[in-house]
Amino acid sequence: MTTETESKPDEISRLGRVLFGLGLALQASEDFRDMDDTIEYAESAGVPMAEYAAPFASGMMVVAGTGIALWRLPKIATGAAATFLAVVTLRMHDFWNADPDDRDGERLAFFGNLAMFGAALAFLRKAYR
């Protein structure tokens, strides 16, 4: 028999996981609304084969976010999200090298991704327990 205090961490964790996963999936799905801009942004950051990499990465994050939210194949879903965020955060949002006009937006994106990376690592650890 579980007490009320024993079940709350799982409920809170589940709510956080669903919100995190849906947030990732919905954010990535926005890239498909204007993939030309997404590809152009990736090209401006020097991403090789951006015309293939950008749609692949966006699709991967839709699938990973959905997998996290539903907790299906959690090791793969959380691993994909953590890997994506580790690479993209450093590669795409290097505000320290950004044009002064873009620096504030890139800094905001960097720290937002950093927070999501932390969540991905927490859920990755949970997936391996």
N, C-alpha and C positions, 0 to 999 in steps of 0.2 A: 504494500500500500504506500503510495507516495503522498507526501504532504503538499500543501499549497506552495510552500517556498521551494520545494524540490522541483516542481514542474515549471515554475516561472522562468528559470534560465533557458530551458528548451523552447518555451513559447516565445521568449524575447529573441532568442537566436533564430528561430524559424521566421519570425516576422522580419528581422534584419536581413536574413538570407533572401527572402522573397522580394523585399524592397530593393536590395542590392542587385539581385539577378534581373529583375524587371527594369531597373534603372539602366543597367548595362545594355540590355537588349533593346530598349526603346531608344536610348541615345544612339546606339549603333544603327538602328533602323532609320534614323534621321539622315544618315549619310546617303542612303539610297534615294532620298527625295531630290538631291542634286549631286549625283555622282561625279559630274564634270568638275564641280567645285572641289569635291573631296579629292579627286585625282590631281587637280591643279595644286592644291595645298600640299599633298604628298610630294609632288614633283618639286615644289619650291623648297622642301626640306631635304631634297636629295635622295628620296626613296627610289631605289632601282626598280624598274618595271612597274612604276606607279599605276599604270592603267590596269594591271592585273593584281598588284599587291593591295591597293585600296579596296576594291570590291571584295577580295578574298578576306581581308582583315575585318571588314565591316560584317560580312556574313558570318565569319567565325565568332565574332562577338555577339551577334544575335543568337546564335546557337549556344554559345557558352553561357550567356546571361539566362537564357531559357532553361538550360540544364541546371544552373545554380538555383534558380527560382523553384524548379520542380524537384530538385535534388535527384536528377537522373544522370548517371555516369559522373558522379561528383568529382572524382579525381581528374578526369579528363577536362570537365567543364571549368573547374577552378584553376587547374594548371594552365589551360589555354588563356583564361582571363588574366592570371598573374603574369604569364609570359608576355602577352600583348601589352599590358600596362607597363611592365618594366621597360620594354623596348620603346614603345610610343612615347612614354613620358619623357625619356631622355632625348630621343631622336627628334620628336616633333615639337616639343615645347621647351626648347633650351633658351629661356628668356634672357639668360646672361649674354647670349650672342645675338639676340633679336634686334631688329631695327627699333630705335627709340619709340616710334609711333605704335609698334606692335608689342612692346615689352610688357605693358600692364596686362593685356589679354593673354599673352603667353605665360606670364607668371601665374595668373589665375587658373589657367588650364593645367599648368604643371602641378600646382598644389592640390587641385581637385583630383587629378589623376593619382597623385601621391596618396591621398586619402583612400581612393578606391583600391589602389595597390595593397595598402595595409589591410583592407577588408578582404581582398582576394586571398592574401596570405593566411588570414585567420580562418577563412572557410576551407582553404586548402589543407590546413592542419587538421581541421575537423573531418575532412573527407578521408584522411589517412588514419584516423583513430578507429 
